[in-house]
Amino acid sequence: MNIQESGEMYLETILILSQKDAPVRSLDVANYMGYSKPSVSRAMGILKSANYITMNDKGHIFLTDDGMKIAKKIYERHVVISELLIELGVDKKTAEDDACRIEHIISDKTFKALKKLRKSYQK
């Protein structure tokens, strides 16, 4: 399950968009991420060949089990890190931007420690 940061970002975006009512399309991903449609189409091809996503004949994108696993992991990291930074006094925009970068490079061990720290703040 070795995937580049950009792939993780695409999977996370598909997860976020899939939580809304409408099916996810490449155009939705492009609009959400601010990327060109050709860039997103290329990325979708790579994710599909790696078995992280499937697409139906209408162009709707679905996460496979492997894709969902990665997307949920990255999304959880984003939420926990950004909320922890906000609790520490960082403004929301900076916290979101920093979490977006940190979520891809932080080790599982360090993330587990941050989750533990966050729980102690919530008590």
RAPERA-V227869 format. One record per pair of residues at least 6 apart in sequence whose C-alpha atoms are under 7 Angstrom apart, sorted by sequence separation. I is the first residue (numbers start at 1). J is the second residue. D is the distance in whole Angstrom. If there is no record, write none. Layout:
BEGIN
i,j,d
I,J,D
I,J,D
END
This chain:
BEGIN
i,j,d
18,24,6
30,36,6
47,53,6
48,54,6
55,61,5
86,92,6
17,24,6
30,37,6
54,61,6
55,62,6
53,61,7
54,62,5
53,62,5
54,63,6
86,95,6
14,24,7
27,37,6
30,40,6
53,63,4
54,64,7
85,95,6
52,63,6
53,64,5
52,64,5
51,64,7
82,95,5
26,40,6
52,66,6
53,67,6
82,96,5
14,29,7
26,41,6
52,67,4
13,29,7
82,99,5
81,99,6
78,99,5
78,100,6
78,103,6
77,103,5
74,103,6
25,59,6
84,118,6
25,60,5
80,115,7
24,60,5
25,61,6
23,60,6
24,61,5
11,67,6
15,71,6
12,71,4
11,71,5
8,70,7
12,74,6
8,71,7
12,75,6
8,74,7
5,104,6
END
